[in-house]
């Protein structure tokens, strides 16, 4: 992976200036390691990733919850599935969306822009009866306790599926789920502020005015929360132009390399401060996955 030594030198100087001559008693930001040049999503690798559930682990838990919910429906005389089977769906192509990075999916922005359109109704069972038994509530929100003379579990068959895997449909792979809320997101770190400023200047030179990549991604013009699952997604020329310029400016300023390096420094600081809590968290993940594997194995045997 290429390294951006000029950026590293510039940011080290910025960090030193931030801590000098101000009389500020706040602790200095954590020291950076090497700053990578990042041009693709696969290059975004953080120290905290080693402590988060993997995609395979998450899908195992999702599958166990789905199978348990489906079995619950069948016991109540419903043959309709509780939505799409996780085993038959491909994982979505990875992208990055956060307050720190904004949106990063350089291989797709030219065609899909910020990909921020939300479809409603995707994956929901068609039958009203199935939805009631699955959620344990009718259309008015009143709890459903029985269906065709059979007792409905509290919270419905969906909750029965969740209970079978420890109370969660999937393992949360967001660092904020870690003990103590996980590593700090360094939005105000002077190195990130400088990277935001460089990116913003680049965008302004291209005719777009945003203070941060997150502001560009969250622009309400790119969002339509009323679209149904059947309606084709449409991306305006303005969205595609903005997202393409955003990506170009991330590349020309090495925004991703700088901010990933800063976030990695906070990851290392957090990991060093929470060894016991992270060990306990890892044990919980292992138990969670083992429970899900037993549910899947029992279903296969049955």
C-alpha positions in Angstrom: 0.0 0.0 0.0 1.4 3.4 -0.9 2.1 5.9 1.9 1.5 9.6 1.9 4.6 11.0 3.6 3.8 14.6 2.8 0.4 14.4 4.5 2.0 12.7 7.5 4.5 15.5 7.9 1.8 18.2 7.4 -0.5 16.6 10.0 2.2 16.1 12.5 3.0 19.8 12.3 -0.7 20.7 12.7 -1.0 18.5 15.8 2.1 20.1 17.3 0.8 23.6 16.7 -2.6 22.7 18.2 -0.9 21.8 21.5 1.5 24.8 21.7 1.1 28.3 23.1 -2.6 28.0 24.0 -2.5 27.1 27.6 -5.0 24.3 26.8 -5.0 21.6 29.5 -6.8 19.1 27.2 -4.7 15.9 26.5 -2.9 15.8 23.1 -4.5 13.8 20.4 -3.1 10.2 20.1 0.0 9.9 17.9 -0.6 8.7 14.3 1.1 5.8 12.7 1.8 5.8 8.9 -0.8 7.4 6.7 -2.0 5.1 3.9 -3.2 6.2 0.5 -6.7 4.8 0.4 -8.6 4.5 -2.9 -11.0 1.6 -2.2 -13.3 0.3 0.5 -11.3 -2.9 1.1 -8.3 -0.7 2.2 -10.3 0.7 5.1 -9.0 -1.5 7.9 -9.0 -0.5 11.6 -7.5 -2.0 14.7 -10.9 -2.3 16.3 -12.1 -4.6 13.5 -10.4 -7.5 15.3 -12.9 -7.2 18.1 -16.1 -6.9 16.1 -18.3 -9.8 14.8 -17.4 -10.9 11.3 -19.9 -10.9 8.4 -20.0 -14.7 8.6 -20.8 -14.6 12.3 -23.6 -12.1 11.8 -25.2 -14.1 9.0 -25.1 -17.3 11.2 -27.1 -15.5 13.9 -29.5 -14.0 11.4 -30.1 -17.5 9.9 -30.8 -19.0 13.3 -33.2 -16.3 14.2 -35.0 -16.7 10.8 -35.3 -20.5 11.1 -36.7 -20.2 14.6 -39.3 -17.6 13.5 -40.3 -19.7 10.5 -40.7 -22.8 12.8 -42.9 -20.7 15.2 -45.1 -19.7 12.3 -45.5 -23.3 11.1 -46.5 -24.4 14.6 -49.3 -21.8 14.4 -50.5 -23.1 11.0 -48.8 -20.4 8.8 -46.7 -21.6 5.9 -45.7 -18.1 4.7 -42.0 -17.3 5.3 -41.1 -14.5 7.7 -39.3 -12.7 5.0 -36.4 -13.5 2.8 -34.1 -16.4 4.0 -30.7 -15.0 4.9 -29.1 -18.1 3.4 -30.4 -17.2 0.0 -29.5 -13.6 -0.1 -26.1 -12.2 -1.1 -24.5 -9.7 1.4 -24.8 -6.2 0.1 -21.7 -4.7 -1.5 -19.6 -3.0 1.2 -19.7 0.8 1.5 -18.9 3.2 4.3 -21.4 5.7 5.7 -20.6 7.7 8.8 -20.4 11.1 10.4 -16.6 11.0 10.0 -16.3 9.7 6.4 -19.6 10.7 4.9 -20.1 8.2 2.0 -17.3 6.1 0.5 -18.0 3.6 -2.3 -15.7 4.8 -5.2 -16.6 1.9 -7.5 -20.3 2.9 -7.5 -20.8 6.6 -7.1 -20.8 7.4 -10.8 -23.9 5.2 -11.3 -25.7 5.3 -7.9 -24.6 8.6 -6.3 -25.0 8.5 -2.6 -27.3 5.5 -2.7 -29.4 7.1 0.0 -32.9 6.2 -1.2 -34.8 4.1 1.4 -37.3 1.6 0.1 -40.2 0.8 2.4 -41.9 -2.5 2.7 -38.9 -4.6 1.5 -38.9 -8.2 2.8 -42.2 -7.9 4.7 -44.6 -10.9 4.6 -47.6 -10.2 2.3 -50.3 -11.6 4.6 -51.7 -9.4 7.4 -52.2 -12.5 9.5 -48.6 -13.5 9.1 -47.4 -10.0 10.1 -49.6 -10.1 13.2 -48.3 -13.5 14.3 -44.8 -12.5 13.5 -44.8 -9.2 15.4 -47.3 -10.2 18.1 -49.5 -7.1 17.4 -52.4 -6.3 15.1 -52.7 -3.3 12.8 -53.8 -1.1 15.7 -50.8 -2.1 17.9 -52.8 -4.3 20.2 -50.9 -7.4 21.4 -52.0 -10.7 19.7 -52.1 -13.5 22.2 -53.6 -16.3 20.1 -54.1 -17.3 16.5 -56.7 -19.9 15.4 -56.9 -21.3 18.9 -53.1 -21.5 19.4 -51.1 -19.3 21.8 -48.9 -16.7 20.2 -45.5 -16.2 22.0 -45.2 -12.8 23.7 -43.7 -10.5 21.1 -44.7 -12.8 18.3 -42.7 -15.3 16.3 -40.1 -12.7 15.6 -39.3 -12.3 19.3 -39.2 -16.1 19.5 -36.5 -16.1 16.9 -34.6 -13.3 18.7 -34.8 -15.2 22.0 -33.3 -18.3 20.4 -30.1 -16.4 19.5 -29.7 -14.4 22.8 -32.1 -11.6 22.1 -30.7 -10.0 19.0 -31.4 -10.7 15.3 -27.8 -10.1 14.4 -24.6 -9.2 16.1 -24.0 -5.5 16.0 -20.8 -4.9 14.0 -20.8 -1.2 14.8 -17.9 -0.2 17.1 -20.4 1.9 19.2 -21.8 -1.5 20.5 -18.5 -2.2 22.2 -18.0 -1.7 26.0 -18.2 2.0 26.9 -19.5 2.9 23.5 -16.3 1.9 21.7 -13.5 4.2 20.4 -14.1 7.9 20.2 -15.1 9.2 16.8 -12.6 11.9 16.3 -14.7 14.5 14.5 -13.0 17.4 16.3 -9.4 16.1 16.1 -7.3 18.8 14.5 -6.0 16.4 11.9 -9.6 15.5 10.9 -10.6 19.2 10.9 -7.7 19.9 8.5 -8.7 17.1 6.2 -12.3 18.3 6.2 -11.0 21.8 5.2 -8.9 20.4 2.4 -11.7 18.4 1.1 -14.1 21.3 1.3 -11.8 23.6 -0.6 -11.4 21.0 -3.3 -15.2 20.7 -3.6 -15.6 24.5 -3.7 -13.2 24.6 -6.6 -15.5 22.2 -8.4 -18.6 24.2 -7.7 -20.0 22.5 -4.6 -20.2 24.0 -1.1 -20.1 21.6 1.8 -18.1 21.8 5.1 -17.6 18.1 5.4 -18.2 14.9 3.5 -21.0 14.0 5.9 -22.8 17.2 5.0 -22.7 16.2 1.3 -24.0 12.7 2.0 -26.8 13.9 4.3 -28.0 16.5 1.8 -31.9 16.0 1.9 -32.0 16.3 -1.9 -30.7 12.7 -2.2 -33.3 11.1 0.1 -36.8 9.9 -0.5 -38.3 7.9 2.3 -41.7 7.3 0.7 -40.6 5.2 -2.2 -42.0 1.7 -2.3 -39.8 -1.4 -2.9 -41.2 -1.7 -6.4 -40.4 1.8 -7.6 -37.1 2.1 -9.5 -34.4 4.2 -7.9 -33.6 7.4 -9.8 -30.5 9.5 -9.2 -30.5 13.1 -10.4 -27.7 14.6 -12.4 -27.0 16.8 -9.4 -26.6 13.9 -7.0 -24.3 12.0 -9.4 -22.2 15.1 -10.0 -21.9 15.8 -6.3 -21.0 12.3 -5.3 -18.5 12.0 -8.1 -16.8 15.2 -7.1 -16.9 14.1 -3.5 -15.0 10.9 -4.4 -12.5 12.8 -6.6 -11.8 15.2 -3.7 -11.3 12.4 -1.3 -8.8 10.9 -3.6 -6.9 14.1 -4.4 -6.6 15.1 -0.8 -6.2 11.5 0.5 -9.0 12.3 2.9 -9.7 8.6 3.6 -6.1 7.8 4.3 -5.8 10.7 6.8 -9.0 10.1 8.6 -8.5 6.3 8.8 -5.1 6.9 10.3 -6.6 9.2 12.9 -9.4 6.8 13.8 -6.9 4.0 14.0 -5.0 6.0 16.6 -8.1 6.4 18.7 -8.8 2.6 18.3 -5.4 1.7 19.7 -6.0 4.1 22.6 -9.3 2.5 23.4 -8.1 -1.0 23.0 -5.2 -0.3 25.5 -7.7 1.1 28.0 -10.2 -1.7 27.9 -8.5 -5.1 27.7 -10.7 -6.9 30.3 -14.0 -5.5 28.9 -13.0 -6.5 25.3 -12.1 -10.0 26.4 -15.5 -10.4 28.0 -17.2 -9.0 24.9 -15.4 -11.5 22.7 -16.5 -14.3 24.9 -20.1 -13.1 24.6 -19.8 -13.0 20.8 -18.5 -16.6 20.8 -21.4 -17.8 22.9 -23.9 -16.0 20.8 -22.6 -17.6 17.6 -22.4 -21.0 19.2 -26.0 -20.8 20.3 -27.0 -19.9 16.7 -25.0 -22.8 15.3 -26.8 -25.2 17.5 -30.2 -23.8 16.4 -29.2 -24.3 12.7 -27.9 -27.8 13.4 -31.1 -28.8 15.2 -33.1 -27.5 12.3 -31.0 -29.4 9.8 -31.4 -32.6 11.9 -35.1 -32.1 12.1 
